[in-house]
Amino acid sequence: MRLLIVDDEPIAVQGIIEGVDMDRLGFDEVFSAGSYAEAVQILSERQIDLAICDIEMPDENGISLLEWINSHSPDTETIILSCHDEFNYARQAMHLRCLEYVLKPVRYEVLTEVLERVIKLIGEKRRQNVMTEYGRQYINSLKQEEPASTADTVEKVAAYIDTHLDEALSVNALAGMAFMSADHLTRSFKKRYQKTVSEYILQKRIQLAKELLRDGRLTVTMVAGKVGFGSYSHFTEQFKKCEGITPREFQRREKGIRMENEEKEREL
């Protein structure tokens, strides 16, 4: 990732570079600019993932830079560093998609925490964008020459879910893929499958989880990841809600049944 620090005080820039572990956060390149003009030049020449902008600069202020970034470098996320705690500045920054508004002076450990949150948000947004774009391509590839009916589109969304259970799936993202509103997709999906999109996703994930647990070659934690659950505890909770027993208990039970059947076959 590429980071741009915009501040007209070289000591402040150097302090951030030395006070924050950039390598650990995943920044491969760190650039600095002492003015609006320098920042615009860097942003024009390079793809910057994140810009930390001071409010006060010698030519234009940080709000003006955010406006330029929104118009000319929309993939660049921003953080504002400011000595001003005025609501008007913060409101303008948030309106311009600024992810964090941080007051100076800020301790480097606090700034590190802010950067960690922002980096996580950037990763989530990019994964969502990739999923949405891939989904649109998938839906488009299935379209016939004639315009697809709502029922056809809903079935294609279901088919996409069936083959992407290990990924993050949300109603909003799926609706975006199908060029439908989330409400329209929800109503149409419920009419076609007698369950909500979320219920369908959970049902399919649990079905696949049961197959993988029966197979016995994967641990419960590995199965959780294979069916799209971010944590062991959430997987266990949802599985027990659906099946009445935990995944580990299910796996042990299925192993016992399999061994019993193998024993019977040997006796025959």
N, C-alpha and C positions, 0 to 999 in steps of 0.2 A: 504493500500500500504506500501511497505517496501523501505526505503531510506538508502543508504550507502554513507557516507562522507569520502573521502580518502584524507588526508592531514597530513604531518608529523609535523605540528604545532598544538599541543593540544588547544592552545588559539584560533586559527582560527576555529577549529572544534566546540569548545564550543560556540564561537561567533555566528556561523550559527545556532546552535541548539536553542540558547536563543534569537537570533535576528529575527528568522522567526517563524511564528505561524504554527507549524507542524500539530497540530490538525485541524486547519481550512482548511489546504490544503489536508487533508485526509490521512496523513501518520500515520499508526498505530504503526510502529516500525521504529526506527532510529538507525543504526549501524555506527560505525566509525572505521577507520583503519589508522595507521600511516605509512604504507609502502605498497609496491606492494605485498609482500608476505602475509601480514595480509589481504589485500583486496581479494586476490585470495582464501585464506582459507575461508573467510566469504562467498564469492560468490559460492564456491564449496559446502558449507554446507546448504545454504539457497537460496530461490528464491528471488532475489532482483529486484524490479521494476525499480528503478532509482538509478544511481550512480553519485555523484558529485566528480570529480577527479581533484586533483591538477596536474599540469604538472611536477613539480620538486619533486622527492622523493629520499630517501637515497639509494635505491637499483636499481629500474628501474623507468623510467619516465611514465607520464600519457598516452602517446601514446602507450607504450608497454602494459599497462593495457587495453586500448581500444582494442588492437589486441587480447589479451587473452579473453576479454569479447565477442568479435565477434565470436571467435572460440568455446568457452566453455559455454557461457551464453547469447545466441543471443536474448533472450527475455528481457534482461536488457537494458534499454535506458540509455544514458549517457550525462552528461554536463561536460565541461572542465572549470576549473578555472585556470587562468594563469597570471603571471606577464609579460609575453612576448606577445607583439603585432606583432610579426613576422608573415608574411603571410605564411611561410612554415609550422609552427606549426598548424595554423588554417586550412590550406589546408589538412594536414594529418588527423586532427581531423574530418573534414567534410567527408573525404574519408572513414573514419571508422565509419560512421553513427552517429557521435556525433550530438545531436540536437541543442546544444548551445555552443558557445565559449565565455566565459565571462572573462573580464580583471579584475585583482585585482588592488587596493582594490575596492570592490563593496559594495554599500550601501545595507542594508538589505531589504529596500523597493523595490529596483531594482531587487535584487535576488528573492524576492517574486514574482514579476511580471514575471520574467523568469520561475520560477517554475510553475506558473499558466499556462503559455503558453505550457510548456512541458507536464504537466499533461493532458491538453486538447488534445494535440496531441496523447498521450498514449491512452487516452480513445477512440479517433476516430480510431486509428489503431486497437485497440482490437475489437471494434464494427465491423469494416470492416472485420477483420479476422474471427470473429464469423459468420458474414453474408456469407462470401465466403465459409466457411466450411459447414455451414448449407445448402447453395445452392448446393454445390457439392453432398451432401448426398441426397438432394431432386431430383436433376437431375439423379443421379445414381439409385435411387429407381424407377424412371419411365422408365429406360432403359429396353428394351426387350433383349432376349438372342441374337438376331441378332443386329449388329451394327446399331445405329440410323442414319438416313439420316440427312442432314443439316436442311431440312424442319421440321423434327420431333423435332430436338433440338431447333430450333427457337420457335416452338409452346410450348415446355416445358418451355422455358425462359419466354414467354408471360404468361403462366399459373402461373409461380412463381411470376411474377409482379402482376398479378391480385389478388393474395392472400397475398401479402406483401406490400400493398400500404402505410401502416403507417410507413414503415421503410425507411432508407436511401438507395436509389437505384442509382447506377451509371453504365454506360456502361462498364467500366473496370471491376467492380466487377462481373457483370452479365456474361461478356465474360469469366472471370476466372472460374465461376461456370460451364460453358458449355464447357470448355477446347477449346475455340476458341480465336482468336485475336479480339481485339475491332473492328478493321476495317472489319474483316470478318463477325462478328455478325451484325454490322451496315448495311453492304450491303445486307446480307441475310434477315435481319428483314425488311428492306425497300422493298425488292422484295416481301416478303410474305404479309406484312400489308400495303404497300403503305405509310408508315410513318416511321420516325426515332424512335429509342428506346425512346428517350427523349420525342418526341411528343406523343408516345403511352402511356408512363407513365403519362404525364400531362392529356391526354384525359380521362384515366381511373380514375385518382384522381378527376377530375372535375365531372365526372359522379357519383362517389360515394358521393362526397360532395353535389351534388344536391339532392340525395336521403336522406341524413342525414338532410339537411336543410329543405326539405319538411316535414320530420317527426316531426321536431320542438322541439324535446326533448333536443337537445344539443345547446349550445351557438355557435356562429360563431368561437370563439377561440378554443373551444373543437373540433369542426368539422375540423378546420385547422390541429390540432394535429392528429386526426384520419386518415387523408388522407396524412400524411407525410410532411406537411409544417412546417418548423421550426419557422415561425413567422406569426403573424396575417397580417402584412402589405404585406408580400410576397404572402400569400394566396389570399388576397384581390386583389392585382395587377394582378395575374395570372387568377383569376376567372373572373374579369372584362374584361380582354383581350379576354377570350374565350366566355363569355356570354353577354357582353355589359353592365352589371350592377354589382354592388358589391354583395357579399354574403348576407349582411344584407338586401339590397333592394330585392334580390331574395327571402329571407326568409319571408319578410313582404308580398311580392306579393303572394307567395304560401299560406301563412296563410289566406290572404284575399280571395283567390279562394276557399280554404277549407271551410271557414266560410260561404261563399256564397252558396256553394253546400249543406252544412248542412242545411242552411235555406230553400233551395228549397225542400230538402227531407222532412223537417217538414211540409211544406205547402202541400205537396202531401199526 
